Structures are given as C-alpha cells and as structure tokens.
Amino acid sequence: MENKTVVATGATSGIGAIAVERLAAMGARIILIARSRERAQATLRRLREAGRGREHRALFADLSSLAEVERVGAEIAASEGRIDALINNAGAMYSHRRVTVDGLEMTFALNHMSYFVLTAALREKLIASSPSRIVNTASSAHQGAKLNFNDLQCVNNYRMLRAYGRSKLCNILFTRELARRLQGTGVTANCLHPDFVATRIADEAGGLVGQFAWVAKLFAANPAKGADTIVFLVSSPEVAGQTGGYFFNRAEIEPSAAAKDEAVALTLWERSEALAAASRQTQARPPLL
C-alpha cells in the first residue's frame, strides 16, 4: 500500500477506523469522508501516528443526502491525482422510519445510496488509477431479505431489521452488478460480512434498540476481526483481479440466492440511477458524467 490513496466512509469508529489505521501503517494515504469533525480529527491523529509523513485528510458530508455525497465525491475526484481504493463502510440502523432530505428511507439512503452515488462520482478516477479496488461492507443480515420494488422505501410496515437486511442485500447486489459493469477496466469490486462486531451502528437507532445496543455489544466480536477482511480485500495480492465476491474471514463465501439474482441486481441499479437523477433534478444539480 506504499504511496497508494484510499478513500473511506464510516472510518472514524469501529471496523472502518481500524481498517484505515492498518492501511496507513502499511504506507497508504487515507482520505476520510466523515460527518463528525471531532471524531474525524481524532482519527486523523491516529492515522498520522500510524503512517507518518502521509498527508491524510478529512472531508465532511452528510452521507444520507445525495447532494452532499455528490459534492464530496466531485471534490475528491477533482483534487486527487489518483485513487487506488474506495471503501464504502458507512452504515446505520433505526428503530423508527426516518426520511432524508431526498425523501428516501434513511437506512436505504445511507447504507445503499451513499455507496452507489459516491462510487459513481469516483468511477472515472478509479478507472484512470487502475488497477484499483472497491470494497463494500455488507452483512449476513441480508440472509432472508428480499427487495420489494413496489415499496423500496419501506413506507408500509417498517421494521428496523427488515430495512437493515434489505439494505445489506442491496450492498451485495450492487457489488455484483458493479463488478459486471467494470469488467475490463482494471477496477475490482468486492463486498464482505464483517461478523457481528461491537461498533456504533445502532447508536443512533433510537427507542429501546438504541438504549440497549450496549448489551448486545457485550456479546459481539472485536471490531478488529471485521476490519481484517476489509484490509485484506483492499491490499492483498491474493485477491488481485478477483471481483464480484462476497467474503467472510478472508474467504469468499456464497451469499443468499436473492443476492445472486442478476435481474434484481439490474433493476436495483436502474432504480438507484433514477433516484439519484430525480434528486439531482429537484435540486438543479448537473449530471455526474
């Protein structure tokens, strides 16, 4: 990873923070996209200790807002000479249905659309920097989930775990369709299940879930375990050229049958493009490409 540039979301705490610290220690330069300035500054201090002499930097955005994701992505694409890896790791779950400024259900917007829009904003830079890698954090929570394109925003009968499971299914479907579309460019796309680890993911859930999330964390794995597979997918020569995979503990495993449905993956891509375009039109933003 010497002299390579890595862009990462969800990297100011939990598995993301550990992953970027390890990559910095391996020689990488890290660009954080964060919401909290306090946590970002603390992470930058650790990165500078791990990778001395690197000009690590943080940019700030609310990743639930598609305009904010596009803005920060465009800023990175314009200011960076190359991007060797993109880690989409931001995520959360909510006990009650919340709606973003774009009118999207919050879990879907943050856990899936931020991945989709940021990747689109950095796509050409990643291709120009190839060989390069995209790593998306999914979850085994996708097991049993199915997408309902008639109610993609969970307007009817919202359930926290259902919404979260669907968003993680979206991560895998997106990764597989992205890998297909990037064939021949030198850019790979893989995703992973980080295990059930003690992170901040449910801290903003609200309700009883938020109040008692700390109890579940007592039984969770150390975040270092989940971070290890992220680092592996970003840096290891063992997976150079490997794309479209779903990994756990450094090994490729099979996701659910629903996660391998190519027709659903294509429909999700088309719906995601339409949602991004609708947001852009509403806010009078020019197209990404």
N, C-alpha and C positions, 0 to 999 in steps of 0.2 A: 504493500500500500504506500510505499515511499513516494511522496510528491503527488499522490492522487487526491482528487477533490470529491468529497462525499456530501450530498445534501440530505438532510434528515428532518422528518417531522416526528413529534412525540418523543423527543430526545432530551428533555430536561428532567426526566424522572424515570424510574423503573427500568425495564429492559432496554429502552431506547438510549437512556443516559449511559448505561453500562456498555452498550454496543459502541457508541461513538467514542467513549473514553478508550476502549480497547483498540479501535481503529486508529485513533490519534497516536496511541503508543506504538502502533505499527508504522507510523510515518504519514498517515493521511491528514489532510486538511479538512476540517469539518465546517459546514455551513448549516446552522440551526435555523429552523423556522419555528418560532415559539409565540405563545400568547403572553405568558408571564415574563416581564422583564427581570424580576427578581430571580426566578428560577433559571432563566437564560444566563444571567450574569454569573450565577453560582456554577452553572455547567461550564461556561467558558473558562472560569478559573481552573476547574479540574482538567479541562482539555489542555490548557496551557502548561499545566504541570505534567500531564501525560505526554504531550507532544511539543516539547519546547522548540521555539523558533518558527512555529507554524502560525500563519495569520488566520486563525479560526475567527468566525464571525457569526453574528446572530441577526436575523431579520424577524420582524414581528407582524403577525397577522392572525385574524380570527378565521380559522380554517373551516368554520361552519358557513362562512359567507363565500359564495363562488367568486364574487368580485375581488375579495381580499386574496383568495387563492391565486386567481389570475394575475393580480397586481404583483404579488411577491414572486411568483414564478417568472413573470416577464422581467422583473428587476434582476433576478439571478441570471437568467439567460443572457441579458444584455451586459452584465458586469463581469461574468466569469468567462475565461478563455476556454475552459473545458469542464465537463462534469463526468466523472468516472463511475459514479454510483448514485442512485436515488433510493433512499429508504423511506417508504410510506409506512409510518408506525403509529400515527396519531389515532386515538380511539377513545370512546366512552360509551356508557350506557345510562339510561334514565328511567326512573320508576314511573314517571308520567310522561305522556306525549308532549313534546315541545316542538315548536315550529321556528325555523330560521327566518332570516330576513328575505330569503328567496321563496318562502312558503313551503319549504321541504321539511319533512320529519327529521329531527336533529340527529338521531342515530345514523340514519341513511346518509345524511349530508356530510357529517364528519367522518364516519367510518368508510364510506364508499366514494361519494362525490369529490371529496378533497383529494383522494388518490387519483381519481380519473382526471380531474381538471389540472392538478399540478403536473402529472405525467405528461399531459398534452402540452402544457406550457414549456416543458423542458425536453420534449421529444427530439427536436431537431438538434439541440445542443448535445444530447446523449448520443445521437447517431454520429454527429461530427467528431465525437470523442471516442468512438468505438475502438477496441472492444470495451463496452461498458455494461453495467448491470442495474436492474431494477429489482428491489426486494420489497414485497408487500406482506405486512403482518396480518394473517388470517387467524383462524382458530378452529378447534374441533367442535366449537359451538355451532358450526354450520351443519353438523350431522342432524338429520331430521328436518331441516329447514327447506322450504320451497318458496319460490318467488310468486307473488300474486300481482301480475301486471295490471290488474283492474283496481288494485289498492296498494300500489307500491309505497305510498307514504303512510300506510297503517292508520288511515282515518277511522276505519271500522275495527272495533275490538282490539285496541292497542294493548300489547303485553310486552313488558321490558325484555324478557328473554327471547321472545319471538322476534322482536325488532332487532335485537342484537344478533341472533342467529342468522337472520336474513342478511344483515349487513356483512357478516363474515362469509356467507355463501357468495355474496356479491364480490368480495375480495378475490375468491378463487376463480370465479367465472371471468372476472375482469383480467386476472393474471393470464389465464389460458387464452383468451381472445387477444390480449395484448401481445403475448408471445407469438401467436399466429401472424399477427399483422407486422411484427418486427422481424420476421424471418428474412435472413439475408442482409440485415443492416449491421450486424455485429453487436446488437444490443440484446441481452437476455432478460427475461422476466420470470421470477420465481416467487413463491409465497411460502409461508410456514405457519405451523401451530407452535406457539412458544411454551405450551404447557400452562396449567393454571398457576400463575405466579402472583406474588404479592406486589401489586402496583397501585397507581392512583385511579385505575379505570372506572371504579364505581364511586369514587369520592364525591362526584357531583350528581349522583343518581337521584338524590332526594328521597323523602319518605323513609320507610323502615330500611330499605336497601342501603341507603347512604348512611344511616345511623349504625347499622350493624355490619357494614362491609369489613370493618376491622376484625370481626370474629372469624369470618371466612379466611382472612389473610393469615390467621394463625396456623391454618392447615395447608397453606399454599406453598409452592416450591420457591426457592430463592430465584429472584429475577435474573441472576447470572446464568441460569440454565436456559432461559428463553433467549437471552442476549447472545449466547454462544452460537445458536443456529443462524442468527442474523449476520454475525461476523463471518461465519463460515460461508454463507451464500454471497456476501459482498466480496470476500477476499480469497477464498480457496481456489487454487488451480484445479482441484478435483471436480469442480462444477463449471469450469470454463467451457462455454458453448452450450451448456445444458440449460434448457428453457421450458417454461410451462409447467414446472413441477411444484408439488406441494410437499413440504419437508417437515420432519419432526426429529429432533435429536440428530441432526446432520444427515439423516437418511430420507430418501424420497419415499413417501407412502401414498396410498390411494385415498383420495377424498371420497365423499359420498357420490352416488350415481347422479344426483341432481347437480352436483358441482362439475360433472363431466358432460353435461348436456350442451352440445355445441349450438343448438338452435336457441336455447335460453340465453347462452352467453352472448350471442349475436344480438338478440332482442334487447338484453340489458345494455349493451354498448350503444345501440341506436336510441334507446330511451334516455340514456345518460347524456348523449350528444344533444338530444332535443332539449333536455332540461337545462344544460349549460347554455345553449343558444337562446332559449327563452329568457333566462336570467340576463344574458348579455343584451338582448333586445330591449328588455324592460328598463335596464339601467343605461341604455345608449352607449354600450361599450363596443369597440371594433372587434372583429373576429380574431382569434389567436393566430391563425395561419392565413 
